[in-house]
Amino acid sequence: MTLPIIHHLDYDAKTVADDHRFPMRKYALVAEFLRDAGHNFIAPEAALEDWLHLAHDEAYVSAIMTQTLDAKAARKVGFEITPAIARRSAASVGGTCLAARLALEQGAAVNLAGGSHHAGPECSTMSALPESSCWKRRKCAVWRSSIATSIMATARR
């Protein structure tokens, strides 16, 4: 069995500067390394906005997807909310959901989008308190693992 490797070009949100504290280029660099080593990728579909509502408040999701999140909340996420960040959010959730499905079917799969945030349920609304652990951890645009778990649980019913 060949290990399914999930990758989407939108994982690298090009609007994040190279000198940003979060090394966004790592996604493109890892993909390039693996491609050069002979690996192929499966490109995921972007997650439907309804999927993002499984872990987040509709107003928060809408603000991310339409790039209307207020500046204070965007600073807490850790990135300027741009079309590239919105696309990355949907692509990374789609990739995690695809990797979860393929892992159940084939025994293993990997999504190259992991590691960009550490969200939790307290990140689910735009009114999350600044002193919450979510805001202290930063970079919680969307909670991919919770969304994928919800999608997989629904699919198995």
HUQUILIN-V288943 format. One record per residue. N is the residue number from 1. PSI is psi in whole degrees, 0 to 359 (* if undefined). Layout:
BEGIN
n=<N:N>
psi=<PSI:PSI>
END
This chain:
BEGIN
n=<1:2:3:4:5:6:7:8:9:10:11:12:13:14:15:16:17:18:19:20:21:22:23:24:25:26:27:28:29:30:31:32:33:34:35:36:37:38:39:40:41:42:43:44:45:46:47:48:49:50:51:52:53:54:55:56:57:58:59:60:61:62:63:64:65:66:67:68:69:70:71:72:73:74:75:76:77:78:79:80:81:82:83:84:85:86:87:88:89:90:91:92:93:94:95:96:97:98:99:100:101:102:103:104:105:106:107:108:109:110:111:112:113:114:115:116:117:118:119:120:121:122:123:124:125:126:127:128:129:130:131:132:133:134:135:136:137:138:139:140:141:142:143:144:145:146:147:148:149:150:151:152:153:154:155:156:157>
psi=<133:132:120:127:121:129:143:140:331:355:330:97:101:345:349:121:149:331:10:152:338:120:77:328:346:328:315:322:317:316:317:316:313:320:315:333:2:7:148:159:154:125:126:159:150:144:144:147:326:326:320:333:345:336:353:152:140:320:321:312:313:318:324:310:334:5:42:12:133:157:320:314:322:321:323:324:322:355:152:133:103:171:325:322:320:314:319:318:311:319:319:323:316:320:320:319:317:316:321:315:314:325:320:322:321:353:338:152:160:140:124:3:358:158:15:349:169:71:163:179:333:353:7:352:159:346:15:137:139:334:359:159:331:309:327:327:333:177:45:71:306:153:82:314:318:319:314:319:316:317:315:320:319:320:329:346:*>
END
